[in-house]
Amino acid sequence: MCAACSSVNQVTSYITPYRIDVRQGNWVTQEMVSQLKPGQTREQVRFILGSPLVSDMFHADRWDYIYRLQPGRGEAEQRRIVVFFQDDKLVRVGGDVIADDGKKTPTKTTNQVIEVVAPADANQKKSKTE
């Protein structure tokens, strides 16, 4: 009888429950971020990136897009994109820059500022006023 119990314990030590991957937040790819241009309206940014996960009433000119992946096994990964507006126009984007490799899971992140390319007309106006 005791021998049967010890063999069951050995079998259960090899069998572990399945744990699902938990994804939360906004999935934002590098391709989506590359579509952002300075001067775009809030509606245009919302069309490209979707509704922000965090919209703080104390920072009305800032939208946070947060994505978190908790794999069934392993460490959780998080990425964050922050969009800044001034006078309801896009002025800059910051956060984790991740190359879009076609996978649905994020890779290791690094905090950087994502450059949003300004239209040529805006650069010429700046140089004339300086």
NORBEL-V897099 format. One record per residue. N is the residue number from 1. RES is the residue in three letters. SS is DSSP state (a for helix, b for strand, c for the rest). Layout:
N:RES:SS
N:RES:SS
This chain:
1:MET:c
2:CYS:a
3:ALA:a
4:ALA:a
5:CYS:a
6:SER:a
7:SER:a
8:VAL:a
9:ASN:a
10:GLN:a
11:VAL:a
12:THR:a
13:SER:a
14:TYR:a
15:ILE:c
16:THR:c
17:PRO:c
18:TYR:c
19:ARG:c
20:ILE:c
21:ASP:c
22:VAL:b
23:ARG:b
24:GLN:b
25:GLY:b
26:ASN:c
27:TRP:c
28:VAL:c
29:THR:c
30:GLN:a
31:GLU:a
32:MET:a
33:VAL:a
34:SER:a
35:GLN:c
36:LEU:c
37:LYS:c
38:PRO:c
39:GLY:c
40:GLN:c
41:THR:b
42:ARG:a
43:GLU:a
44:GLN:a
45:VAL:a
46:ARG:a
47:PHE:a
48:ILE:a
49:LEU:a
50:GLY:c
51:SER:c
52:PRO:c
53:LEU:c
54:VAL:b
55:SER:b
56:ASP:c
57:MET:c
58:PHE:c
59:HIS:c
60:ALA:c
61:ASP:c
62:ARG:b
63:TRP:b
64:ASP:b
65:TYR:b
66:ILE:b
67:TYR:b
68:ARG:b
69:LEU:b
70:GLN:b
71:PRO:c
72:GLY:c
73:ARG:c
74:GLY:c
75:GLU:c
76:ALA:c
77:GLU:b
78:GLN:b
79:ARG:b
80:ARG:b
81:ILE:b
82:VAL:b
83:VAL:b
84:PHE:b
85:PHE:b
86:GLN:b
87:ASP:c
88:ASP:c
89:LYS:b
90:LEU:b
91:VAL:b
92:ARG:b
93:VAL:b
94:GLY:b
95:GLY:b
96:ASP:b
97:VAL:c
98:ILE:c
99:ALA:c
100:ASP:c
101:ASP:c
102:GLY:c
103:LYS:c
104:LYS:c
105:THR:c
106:PRO:c
107:THR:c
108:LYS:c
109:THR:c
110:THR:c
111:ASN:b
112:GLN:b
113:VAL:b
114:ILE:b
115:GLU:c
116:VAL:c
117:VAL:c
118:ALA:c
119:PRO:c
120:ALA:a
121:ASP:a
122:ALA:a
123:ASN:a
124:GLN:a
125:LYS:a
126:LYS:a
127:SER:a
128:LYS:a
129:THR:a
130:GLU:c
